[in-house]
Amino acid sequence: MCPGKIPGLSLSLRFLGLFDSAADSGGRIQVLRKAGLAEAVGDEGRMAKTSKNITKARAAVTKPAYPLPEAVSLLKQVKYAKFDETVDLTMRLGVDTRHADQMVRGTVVLPHGLGKTKTVAVIATGDRQKEATAAGADFVGGEEMVEKIQKESWTAFDALIATPDMMKVVGRLGKILGPKGLMPNPKTGTVTMDVAAAVKEIKAGKVEFRADKTSLVHVPVGKLSFDPQKLIDNTTTVIGAIVRAKPSVAKGKYIKSITLSSTMGPGVPLDSAVADAVGKH
């Protein structure tokens, strides 16, 4: 029987953050995989085809926790996908994100980038447009860009930067940009007068982190093809930023667990010592 149809179980799973709705059959396999209950992203047929590979990969994870260098090495050893997988860091935090003063959110520039160049759009006027273009922005415009996004739902970019004076018109785009995480926000440095610096940071590998409703933070830290030391550097940089972002009102253990994984690979638990070491610097 499908978990979403077992009386009482779907409610419990929604409470745990595994299902957003009992009828969400399209996203069910994805959330189950994140929870470690399914082998692959996609439908049941794809799960069956890849189950042997992922089962073998998971069997290689034999320790309760690994030092970061060993975790990176293990992910490389068990790789079976034919594409260059993204390596993700997941941290479970001891915060209650229902309270605004316990929200963990911020940005950090990865020392070795993400392995791809982000497409950046800038909404500004006058000299700020020239500065954005000189800094390498892919799309630069003013109210005409706002109109294009509003009328065509155009979002052919990975990040959108706006100057404070343009937010009065950019604010109309919330329904289009918000669900995609593209809405400019002062907290992430995407609402600023220094558009040139913002463009350069994003192009250099700036990533955003934010604790979700289950107190989990998911952040990409590079590609599996990266040199091991580059993945280690990027991962420790993100961990350090999240440790420093600890809310002053948070009580008890802040970092509850840390896991490193690749797109199709297993989750490898990290030794908490990595967070302790980074936090001391």
BAFI-3210 file (N, C-alpha, C; in Angstrom, 3 decimals, decimal comma, padded with zeros to 6 digits):
// residues 281
n [1|2|3|4|5|6|7|8|9|10|11|12|13|14|15|16|17|18|19|20|21|22|23|24|25|26|27|28|29|30|31|32|33|34|35|36|37|38|39|40|41|42|43|44|45|46|47|48|49|50|51|52|53|54|55|56|57|58|59|60|61|62|63|64|65|66|67|68|69|70|71|72|73|74|75|76|77|78|79|80|81|82|83|84|85|86|87|88|89|90|91|92|93|94|95|96|97|98|99|100|101|102|103|104|105|106|107|108|109|110|111|112|113|114|115|116|117|118|119|120|121|122|123|124|125|126|127|128|129|130|131|132|133|134|135|136|137|138|139|140|141|142|143|144|145|146|147|148|149|150|151|152|153|154|155|156|157|158|159|160|161|162|163|164|165|166|167|168|169|170|171|172|173|174|175|176|177|178|179|180|181|182|183|184|185|186|187|188|189|190|191|192|193|194|195|196|197|198|199|200|201|202|203|204|205|206|207|208|209|210|211|212|213|214|215|216|217|218|219|220|221|222|223|224|225|226|227|228|229|230|231|232|233|234|235|236|237|238|239|240|241|242|243|244|245|246|247|248|249|250|251|252|253|254|255|256|257|258|259|260|261|262|263|264|265|266|267|268|269|270|271|272|273|274|275|276|277|278|279|280|281]
n.u [000,850|000,493|002,361|001,130|-001,528|-002,123|-004,094|-003,780|-000,987|-000,052|-000,556|001,197|003,615|003,557|003,727|006,294|007,641|008,098|006,199|004,475|001,863|-000,762|-001,550|000,501|001,834|003,671|005,946|006,586|008,481|010,849|010,979|011,013|013,443|015,195|014,744|015,914|014,486|013,969|015,428|016,107|015,692|012,685|010,297|008,792|009,754|012,255|013,480|013,704|015,523|017,879|018,329|020,117|022,635|022,630|022,166|024,485|026,290|025,459|026,023|028,683|029,064|030,058|030,672|029,614|030,179|032,264|035,530|035,943|037,741|037,791|035,119|034,702|036,437|035,187|032,707|033,607|034,660|032,421|030,941|028,664|027,030|026,690|027,081|028,432|028,146|026,525|027,804|026,433|025,882|024,349|022,868|021,571|019,977|019,788|017,460|014,406|012,643|010,187|010,125|011,031|013,395|015,061|015,747|017,992|020,035|021,865|024,711|027,544|030,752|032,090|035,359|036,308|034,309|031,324|031,612|030,285|029,206|027,162|024,163|023,500|021,222|020,483|018,669|018,467|019,300|020,648|024,053|024,527|023,685|025,649|027,844|027,128|027,129|029,830|030,899|030,241|027,602|024,908|022,392|021,013|018,940|016,086|012,993|011,833|012,770|011,539|008,920|009,063|009,566|007,242|005,165|005,900|006,725|009,424|012,422|015,162|017,616|020,006|020,341|019,125|019,725|019,027|018,783|018,179|016,337|014,884|013,317|010,693|009,283|010,161|009,108|006,610|006,956|006,938|005,266|006,111|008,929|009,445|008,659|010,678|012,947|014,279|013,851|015,084|016,921|017,814|019,168|020,584|022,325|021,519|020,046|021,216|023,360|025,856|026,232|028,138|030,005|028,296|027,577|030,076|030,649|028,646|029,213|031,653|031,063|029,187|026,947|023,700|022,392|019,849|017,799|015,296|011,762|012,000|014,274|016,548|019,463|020,381|023,041|024,822|028,142|029,946|031,268|031,432|033,621|035,554|038,804|039,764|040,658|039,594|036,860|036,835|037,711|035,629|033,458|034,143|034,161|031,449|030,311|031,553|030,416|027,737|027,928|028,793|026,525|024,780|021,885|021,510|019,661|019,315|019,133|020,714|022,157|023,593|024,539|023,278|023,530|025,577|025,763|027,216|026,655|026,146|024,571|023,382|024,424|025,155|024,249|026,739|027,601|029,080|031,788|031,231|033,307|034,356|032,783|033,246|035,972|036,054|034,507|036,173|037,919]
n.v [-001,211|002,265|004,809|007,275|006,639|005,221|005,133|007,752|007,599|009,246|011,752|011,787|011,626|014,001|015,729|015,215|016,328|014,921|014,560|016,993|016,985|014,590|013,843|014,325|012,826|013,122|014,315|012,548|010,416|011,831|013,204|011,033|009,912|011,850|011,482|009,115|006,869|005,985|004,947|006,405|009,437|010,041|007,972|004,831|002,911|003,845|003,778|001,032|000,304|001,523|000,637|-001,453|-000,316|001,913|000,588|-000,898|001,195|002,411|000,396|000,627|002,558|002,288|003,219|005,016|007,687|009,917|011,371|014,468|014,396|011,614|011,123|012,540|011,149|008,631|009,121|009,605|007,121|005,406|006,281|005,959|007,045|008,427|011,075|014,278|014,563|016,677|017,737|017,743|019,426|018,701|019,879|019,317|021,359|022,618|024,354|026,260|026,999|028,160|030,351|033,665|034,750|032,619|031,859|030,661|031,969|033,013|034,002|032,785|032,839|030,435|029,141|027,775|027,859|026,581|024,966|025,731|028,548|031,088|032,558|035,914|038,504|041,982|044,626|047,924|051,463|054,093|054,865|052,602|050,504|050,441|049,787|047,238|045,827|046,036|044,520|041,998|041,078|039,194|039,922|043,112|045,722|047,939|049,170|048,001|045,401|044,426|044,488|042,587|040,239|040,155|039,977|037,829|035,865|035,476|033,999|033,496|033,239|032,761|034,237|037,288|040,684|043,780|047,338|049,367|051,485|050,476|048,518|049,098|048,634|046,125|044,669|043,871|041,486|039,334|036,972|035,560|035,372|034,671|031,858|030,537|031,215|033,515|036,137|039,335|040,185|041,976|040,633|038,639|039,971|040,783|043,010|045,976|048,876|048,605|047,120|046,012|044,652|042,745|041,247|040,179|038,581|036,597|035,434|034,402|032,265|032,438|031,270|030,644|029,955|028,452|027,622|025,176|024,404|022,119|022,442|021,860|022,419|022,767|022,760|023,238|022,172|021,880|019,985|016,450|015,793|017,525|018,312|016,556|018,191|020,669|020,252|019,729|022,194|023,921|022,781|023,040|025,789|026,455|025,136|026,566|029,113|028,606|027,795|030,181|031,642|031,050|031,556|033,860|033,223|030,530|027,391|024,610|021,840|022,938|022,107|019,297|017,150|016,257|015,770|014,519|014,273|012,972|013,637|011,182|009,456|007,890|009,101|010,389|010,339|012,909|013,407|015,148|016,640|018,145|020,428|021,511|022,095|023,954|025,972|027,059|028,667]
n.w [000,000|-000,775|000,948|001,143|001,306|003,537|006,336|008,610|008,492|006,437|007,461|009,619|008,247|006,856|008,979|009,793|007,760|005,443|003,446|001,563|000,916|000,988|-001,510|-003,168|-005,405|-007,461|-006,352|-004,392|-004,503|-004,637|-002,157|-000,474|-001,132|-000,184|002,451|002,797|002,166|-000,351|-003,457|-005,790|-007,706|-009,330|-011,118|-010,044|-011,794|-012,641|-010,191|-009,768|-011,729|-010,905|-008,389|-007,657|-008,034|-006,249|-003,895|-003,607|-003,405|-001,030|000,720|001,029|002,868|005,890|008,408|011,372|011,293|009,396|008,856|007,116|004,768|004,231|003,680|001,318|-000,362|-000,323|-001,595|-004,159|-004,781|-004,878|-006,982|-009,668|-011,571|-014,865|-015,363|-014,336|-011,096|-008,655|-005,557|-002,380|000,718|003,742|006,649|009,837|012,054|015,416|015,800|015,878|013,294|013,100|014,577|014,076|015,106|015,209|012,741|010,330|008,019|005,155|003,117|001,273|-000,203|-002,220|-002,165|-004,399|-006,240|-007,976|-010,110|-012,319|-014,228|-013,091|-014,389|-014,417|-013,702|-013,720|-012,336|-012,666|-012,833|-014,935|-014,254|-012,738|-014,289|-016,256|-014,681|-013,846|-016,256|-016,959|-014,941|-015,619|-015,796|-017,144|-018,094|-018,256|-017,160|-016,826|-015,878|-018,085|-018,051|-015,794|-016,674|-018,714|-017,272|-015,769|-017,695|-019,362|-017,673|-017,509|-016,661|-017,187|-015,762|-013,091|-010,842|-009,485|-009,268|-007,712|-007,456|-004,544|-005,104|-007,194|-006,191|-005,648|-007,972|-008,651|-006,629|-007,458|-008,646|-007,015|-006,918|-009,098|-008,962|-006,298|-005,607|-006,968|-005,728|-006,527|-005,908|-005,255|-002,290|000,582|002,643|001,420|-000,084|-002,591|-003,035|-003,536|-003,841|-004,769|-007,302|-008,976|-007,328|-006,262|-008,513|-009,249|-007,006|-007,116|-009,559|-008,885|-007,305|-005,231|-002,804|-001,415|001,821|003,793|006,495|006,357|006,923|008,409|009,790|008,348|006,377|003,101|000,886|-002,116|-002,845|-004,844|-007,682|-008,300|-009,757|-008,982|-007,650|-004,713|-002,516|-003,141|-002,855|-000,147|000,871|-000,003|001,348|004,100|004,221|003,880|006,098|008,149|007,767|008,363|011,017|012,167|011,785|013,778|015,681|018,368|020,275|020,144|021,730|023,425|021,588|018,651|016,019|014,846|013,059|010,221|006,795|003,829|000,403|-002,949|-006,129|-007,109|-005,337|-002,090|001,226|003,237|006,518|008,451|010,736|013,711|014,551|012,533|012,354|014,845|014,691|012,604|013,722|015,613|014,312]
ca.u [000,000|001,266|002,380|000,208|-002,905|-002,300|-004,783|-003,002|000,449|000,246|-000,543|002,439|004,717|003,522|004,209|007,751|008,230|008,416|005,237|003,781|000,449|-000,968|-001,800|001,682|002,460|004,795|007,151|006,714|009,721|011,949|011,090|011,404|014,884|015,872|014,589|016,629|013,528|013,861|016,756|016,430|014,709|011,938|009,208|009,163|010,517|013,633|014,014|014,053|016,705|019,075|018,387|021,322|023,771|022,591|022,290|025,910|026,962|025,118|026,682|030,067|029,061|030,085|030,949|028,570|030,598|033,548|036,223|035,584|038,523|037,364|033,778|034,877|037,050|034,189|031,747|034,261|034,847|031,164|030,246|028,252|026,305|027,515|027,228|029,192|027,170|026,724|028,006|025,604|026,064|023,085|023,082|020,370|020,285|018,961|016,715|012,983|012,485|008,877|010,379|011,873|014,713|015,869|015,989|019,402|020,071|023,010|025,399|028,980|031,427|032,905|036,698|036,564|033,108|030,428|031,859|029,516|029,043|025,756|023,635|023,085|020,460|020,510|017,671|018,995|019,177|021,805|025,426|024,539|023,568|026,975|028,712|026,730|027,606|031,291|031,237|029,973|026,194|024,435|021,243|020,928|017,821|015,359|011,573|011,475|013,040|010,463|007,741|009,289|009,386|005,839|004,283|006,313|007,242|010,799|013,378|016,329|018,800|020,174|020,316|018,652|020,184|018,300|019,162|017,066|015,344|014,075|012,520|009,284|008,673|010,535|008,217|005,438|007,327|007,035|004,602|006,874|010,304|009,490|008,690|011,913|014,078|015,008|013,492|016,192|016,740|018,983|019,885|021,474|023,204|021,047|019,478|022,399|023,804|027,131|025,851|029,342|030,528|027,323|027,707|031,352|030,544|027,811|029,985|032,785|030,605|028,421|025,764|022,825|021,930|018,684|017,183|013,910|010,811|012,410|015,577|017,624|020,095|020,963|023,892|025,747|029,525|030,817|031,026|032,171|034,878|036,515|039,907|039,283|040,937|038,667|035,587|037,047|037,756|034,279|032,589|034,493|033,753|030,006|030,076|031,972|029,430|026,518|028,262|028,828|025,176|023,955|021,089|021,896|018,630|019,274|019,569|021,060|023,129|023,263|024,751|022,836|024,125|026,117|025,838|027,714|026,106|026,187|023,239|022,869|025,158|024,625|024,570|027,847|027,584|030,370|032,145|030,915|034,556|034,629|032,114|033,943|037,251|035,786|033,967|037,242|038,701]
ca.v [000,000|003,510|005,499|008,396|006,187|004,512|006,034|008,277|007,668|010,410|012,908|011,725|011,933|015,444|016,372|015,060|017,056|014,043|014,845|018,266|016,648|013,163|013,609|014,744|011,616|013,480|014,612|011,591|009,661|012,735|013,458|009,783|009,732|012,751|010,921|007,846|005,777|005,586|004,852|007,307|010,447|009,641|007,060|003,533|002,180|004,295|003,288|-000,376|000,204|002,019|000,161|-002,242|000,595|002,705|-000,341|-001,201|002,405|002,604|-000,652|001,051|003,458|001,322|003,869|005,945|009,043|009,953|012,644|015,051|013,865|010,248|011,187|012,968|010,013|007,570|009,511|009,412|005,680|004,698|006,933|005,088|007,848|008,763|012,528|014,875|014,827|017,770|017,307|018,572|019,371|018,838|020,010|019,423|022,331|022,646|025,614|026,170|028,040|028,815|031,634|034,492|034,992|031,402|031,560|030,648|032,330|033,839|033,678|032,579|032,649|029,222|029,449|027,137|027,923|025,427|024,193|026,309|029,992|031,455|033,633|036,983|039,627|043,160|045,660|049,177|052,602|054,955|054,372|051,259|049,550|050,363|049,068|045,824|045,276|045,947|043,481|040,690|040,672|038,645|040,717|044,373|046,522|048,711|048,808|047,126|044,020|044,081|044,239|041,328|039,159|040,141|039,566|036,566|034,967|035,222|033,789|032,831|033,629|032,031|035,209|038,618|041,757|045,031|048,453|049,671|052,361|049,729|047,493|049,478|047,983|044,709|044,051|043,312|040,200|038,344|035,699|034,856|035,124|034,081|030,399|030,041|031,685|034,510|037,493|040,054|040,316|042,620|039,689|037,820|040,861|040,993|044,359|046,762|049,883|048,130|046,001|045,398|043,692|041,651|040,420|039,454|037,549|035,500|034,782|033,713|031,059|032,763|030,426|031,018|028,862|028,820|026,488|025,011|024,228|020,972|022,830|021,341|023,341|022,053|023,676|022,576|022,570|021,633|018,822|015,268|015,756|018,451|017,777|016,355|019,319|021,754|019,913|019,896|023,645|024,477|022,259|023,673|027,197|026,517|024,758|027,702|030,195|028,208|027,834|031,597|032,203|030,540|032,594|034,038|032,647|029,074|026,690|023,217|021,520|023,670|021,224|017,961|016,178|016,775|014,702|014,874|013,334|013,378|013,577|009,817|008,649|007,758|010,154|009,978|011,159|013,490|013,527|016,504|017,348|019,096|021,678|022,041|022,640|025,160|026,981|027,649|029,582]
ca.w [000,000|-000,853|002,235|001,162|001,443|004,790|007,278|009,732|008,219|005,614|008,362|010,380|007,338|006,593|010,204|009,822|006,651|004,327|002,392|001,686|000,854|000,768|-002,920|-003,929|-005,938|-008,308|-005,578|-003,296|-004,580|-004,333|-000,723|000,169|-001,317|000,744|003,784|002,840|002,039|-001,749|-004,023|-006,887|-008,034|-010,505|-010,823|-009,499|-012,791|-012,559|-008,923|-009,913|-012,571|-010,235|-007,011|-007,418|-007,936|-005,030|-002,772|-003,511|-002,938|000,382|001,503|001,254|004,030|006,996|009,689|011,811|010,934|008,696|008,734|005,831|003,640|003,946|003,100|-000,074|-001,061|-000,444|-002,631|-005,453|-004,996|-005,157|-008,099|-010,766|-012,554|-016,033|-015,465|-013,247|-010,041|-007,710|-004,177|-001,500|002,164|004,470|008,084|010,667|013,101|016,616|015,853|015,551|012,277|013,201|015,237|013,216|015,695|015,122|011,335|009,925|006,601|004,794|001,875|001,407|-001,492|-002,209|-002,677|-005,693|-007,056|-008,061|-011,325|-013,408|-014,106|-012,958|-015,221|-013,497|-014,242|-012,848|-012,592|-012,121|-013,750|-015,124|-014,148|-012,148|-015,392|-016,878|-013,747|-013,871|-017,526|-016,876|-013,965|-016,211|-015,727|-018,419|-018,507|-017,508|-017,620|-015,836|-015,794|-019,205|-017,644|-014,860|-017,506|-019,417|-016,295|-015,355|-018,791|-019,982|-016,621|-017,960|-015,565|-017,779|-015,000|-011,832|-009,744|-009,871|-008,386|-007,941|-006,588|-003,629|-005,711|-008,157|-005,509|-005,655|-009,128|-008,596|-005,647|-008,139|-009,234|-005,946|-007,213|-010,142|-008,524|-004,959|-005,576|-007,583|-004,939|-007,311|-005,483|-004,599|-000,848|001,209|003,495|000,606|-000,842|-003,960|-003,105|-003,199|-004,800|-005,307|-008,166|-009,549|-006,357|-006,138|-009,716|-009,172|-005,966|-007,610|-010,622|-008,266|-006,608|-004,034|-002,616|-000,306|002,669|004,600|007,178|005,947|008,025|009,221|010,356|007,518|005,445|001,964|000,125|-003,039|-002,544|-005,984|-008,519|-007,866|-010,520|-008,368|-006,856|-003,342|-001,633|-003,461|-002,212|001,294|001,133|-000,175|002,409|005,381|004,129|004,121|007,494|008,970|007,638|009,076|012,447|012,573|011,664|014,875|016,357|019,771|021,155|019,987|022,929|023,223|020,547|017,415|014,880|015,234|012,147|008,960|005,797|002,504|-000,573|-004,350|-006,731|-007,155|-004,381|-000,725|002,183|004,099|007,737|008,811|012,147|014,200|014,830|011,451|012,709|016,028|014,242|011,812|014,614|016,427|013,489]
c.u [000,873|001,213|001,371|-001,233|-003,143|-002,932|-003,874|-001,529|000,808|000,319|000,765|003,627|004,748|004,059|005,729|008,426|008,557|007,457|004,653|002,280|000,312|-001,126|-000,600|002,447|003,678|006,067|007,439|008,053|010,909|012,095|011,465|012,894|015,655|015,819|015,300|015,716|013,324|015,223|017,085|015,326|013,995|010,827|009,722|010,009|011,977|014,276|014,494|015,343|017,982|019,262|019,656|022,537|023,781|022,705|023,757|026,672|026,709|025,802|028,124|030,195|028,943|030,319|029,799|028,895|031,998|034,201|035,929|036,413|038,101|035,997|033,862|035,439|036,034|033,170|032,331|034,394|033,564|030,376|029,901|027,497|027,245|027,672|027,996|028,226|027,542|026,890|027,258|025,953|024,707|023,385|021,742|020,724|019,307|018,289|015,260|012,674|011,094|009,010|011,391|013,276|015,593|016,121|017,485|019,441|021,284|023,583|026,880|029,560|032,336|034,276|036,990|035,318|032,302|030,658|031,035|029,362|027,567|025,395|023,017|022,359|020,472|019,449|018,129|018,769|020,519|023,161|025,495|024,399|024,926|027,933|028,412|027,238|029,113|031,726|030,937|028,547|025,725|023,255|021,173|019,775|017,171|013,924|011,135|011,747|011,979|009,215|007,858|009,050|007,913|004,923|004,599|006,735|008,664|011,741|014,608|017,627|018,818|020,109|019,886|019,072|019,400|018,821|017,951|015,963|014,439|013,160|011,029|008,552|008,988|009,615|006,988|005,696|007,378|006,440|005,358|008,242|010,392|009,576|009,972|013,163|014,902|014,723|014,676|015,891|017,992|019,822|020,845|022,367|022,759|020,197|020,577|022,681|025,117|026,876|027,064|029,900|029,606|027,421|028,966|031,307|029,755|028,549|031,130|032,365|029,876|027,176|024,982|022,480|020,777|018,076|015,716|013,016|011,133|013,791|016,757|018,157|020,751|021,763|024,788|027,161|030,486|030,392|031,912|033,512|035,942|037,652|039,414|039,499|040,002|037,297|035,688|037,025|036,365|033,356|032,882|034,100|032,266|029,682|030,424|030,963|028,160|026,749|028,232|027,447|024,246|023,203|021,474|020,908|018,554|019,846|019,896|022,080|022,705|023,396|024,400|023,395|024,583|026,257|026,331|027,186|026,328|024,808|022,625|023,525|024,525|024,936|025,659|027,863|028,987|030,550|031,886|032,161|034,864|033,998|032,807|035,233|037,057|035,319|035,024|038,075|038,001]
c.v [001,244|004,251|006,620|007,979|005,392|005,468|006,455|008,440|008,893|011,664|012,959|012,096|013,414|016,200|016,317|015,779|016,187|014,267|016,232|018,031|015,171|012,849|013,949|013,541|011,951|013,699|013,600|010,869|010,550|012,956|012,194|009,549|010,607|012,194|009,576|006,640|005,332|005,697|005,886|008,312|010,006|008,689|005,702|002,727|002,548|003,821|001,853|-000,543|000,589|001,447|-000,633|-001,356|001,348|001,821|-000,687|-000,007|002,628|001,581|-000,292|002,006|002,585|001,939|004,782|007,395|008,992|011,320|013,167|014,496|012,450|010,230|011,575|011,814|008,905|007,882|009,312|007,926|004,984|005,311|005,917|005,853|008,269|010,272|013,037|015,332|016,044|017,180|018,278|018,347|019,574|018,869|020,121|020,285|022,257|023,994|025,342|027,310|028,653|030,171|032,434|034,686|033,738|030,983|031,650|030,866|033,194|033,433|033,500|032,337|031,424|029,526|028,868|027,076|026,636|024,577|024,662|027,811|030,340|032,607|034,684|038,096|040,762|044,154|046,929|050,291|053,307|054,276|052,960|050,182|049,359|049,556|047,572|045,136|045,063|044,821|042,073|040,201|040,224|039,425|041,961|045,187|047,279|048,231|047,909|045,656|043,537|043,712|042,892|040,126|039,014|039,594|038,180|035,503|034,539|035,115|033,038|033,255|032,861|032,949|036,561|039,630|043,019|046,104|048,803|050,515|051,648|048,706|047,835|048,856|046,490|043,961|043,413|041,893|039,060|036,992|034,880|034,448|034,392|032,568|029,791|030,497|032,748|035,951|038,163|040,302|040,947|041,645|038,800|038,668|041,126|042,262|045,284|047,821|049,471|046,895|045,281|044,328|042,490|040,696|039,565|038,336|036,340|034,729|033,961|032,465|031,335|031,892|030,913|029,790|029,364|027,564|026,389|024,734|023,028|021,193|022,208|022,436|022,506|023,045|022,877|023,071|022,262|020,421|017,661|015,148|016,686|017,673|017,641|017,556|020,493|021,500|020,087|021,381|024,261|024,048|022,921|025,151|027,346|026,183|025,922|028,834|029,865|028,207|029,270|032,248|031,733|031,671|032,677|033,388|031,122|028,395|025,229|023,039|022,150|022,778|019,796|016,862|016,867|015,599|015,258|013,842|013,856|013,132|012,181|008,913|008,601|008,988|009,637|010,876|011,644|013,537|014,965|017,312|018,378|020,449|022,329|022,722|023,938|026,303|027,681|028,662|030,926]
c.w [000,000|000,469|002,319|001,384|002,717|005,797|008,424|009,420|007,406|006,468|009,137|009,508|007,007|007,798|010,276|008,682|005,466|003,162|002,637|001,614|000,532|-000,706|-003,798|-004,470|-006,777|-007,524|-004,500|-003,313|-004,218|-002,835|000,033|000,024|-000,356|002,166|003,923|002,685|000,600|-002,399|-005,076|-007,106|-009,302|-010,138|-010,364|-010,473|-012,747|-011,274|-009,057|-010,696|-011,832|-008,834|-006,699|-007,214|-006,611|-003,798|-002,531|-002,948|-001,452|001,277|001,821|002,437|005,272|008,371|010,083|011,465|010,333|008,808|007,320|004,663|003,242|003,270|001,625|-000,904|-001,306|-001,533|-004,021|-005,786|-005,426|-006,319|-009,190|-011,857|-013,679|-016,234|-014,251|-012,154|-009,186|-006,313|-003,273|-000,033|002,813|005,964|008,799|011,875|014,273|016,778|015,510|014,588|012,254|013,872|014,411|013,777|015,719|013,670|011,033|008,421|006,316|003,453|002,157|000,010|-001,384|-002,824|-004,053|-006,576|-007,054|-009,304|-012,502|-013,161|-014,078|-013,896|-014,300|-014,244|-013,228|-013,286|-011,889|-013,133|-013,892|-015,053|-013,565|-013,229|-016,068|-015,995|-013,768|-015,138|-017,491|-015,942|-014,481|-016,120|-017,107|-018,984|-017,630|-018,061|-016,485|-015,764|-016,939|-018,889|-016,668|-015,642|-018,234|-018,488|-015,939|-016,450|-019,330|-018,964|-016,971|-016,765|-016,080|-017,094|-013,685|-010,624|-010,291|-008,817|-008,724|-007,002|-005,727|-004,255|-006,717|-007,493|-005,478|-006,849|-009,150|-007,634|-006,267|-008,649|-008,217|-006,275|-008,244|-009,626|-007,185|-004,927|-006,140|-006,830|-005,635|-006,887|-004,795|-003,128|-000,240|002,036|002,713|-000,297|-002,263|-004,109|-002,617|-004,258|-005,442|-006,168|-008,746|-008,621|-006,233|-007,320|-009,639|-008,141|-006,453|-008,693|-010,034|-007,498|-005,313|-003,956|-001,400|000,516|003,529|005,220|006,747|007,159|008,911|009,836|009,613|006,602|004,351|001,132|-000,833|-002,761|-003,685|-006,784|-008,069|-008,599|-009,941|-007,702|-005,407|-002,422|-001,892|-002,829|-000,698|001,660|001,050|000,968|003,752|005,387|004,438|005,577|008,422|008,950|008,411|010,587|012,949|012,526|012,779|015,571|017,837|020,727|021,064|021,232|022,600|022,111|019,229|016,186|015,296|014,340|010,878|008,003|004,471|001,524|-001,982|-004,942|-006,700|-006,117|-003,000|000,113|003,108|005,329|008,084|010,322|012,588|014,492|013,757|011,764|013,911|015,620|013,478|012,707|015,455|015,642|013,324]
res [m|c|p|g|k|i|p|g|l|s|l|s|l|r|f|l|g|l|f|d|s|a|a|d|s|g|g|r|i|q|v|l|r|k|a|g|l|a|e|a|v|g|d|e|g|r|m|a|k|t|s|k|n|i|t|k|a|r|a|a|v|t|k|p|a|y|p|l|p|e|a|v|s|l|l|k|q|v|k|y|a|k|f|d|e|t|v|d|l|t|m|r|l|g|v|d|t|r|h|a|d|q|m|v|r|g|t|v|v|l|p|h|g|l|g|k|t|k|t|v|a|v|i|a|t|g|d|r|q|k|e|a|t|a|a|g|a|d|f|v|g|g|e|e|m|v|e|k|i|q|k|e|s|w|t|a|f|d|a|l|i|a|t|p|d|m|m|k|v|v|g|r|l|g|k|i|l|g|p|k|g|l|m|p|n|p|k|t|g|t|v|t|m|d|v|a|a|a|v|k|e|i|k|a|g|k|v|e|f|r|a|d|k|t|s|l|v|h|v|p|v|g|k|l|s|f|d|p|q|k|l|i|d|n|t|t|t|v|i|g|a|i|v|r|a|k|p|s|v|a|k|g|k|y|i|k|s|i|t|l|s|s|t|m|g|p|g|v|p|l|d|s|a|v|a|d|a|v|g|k|h]
***
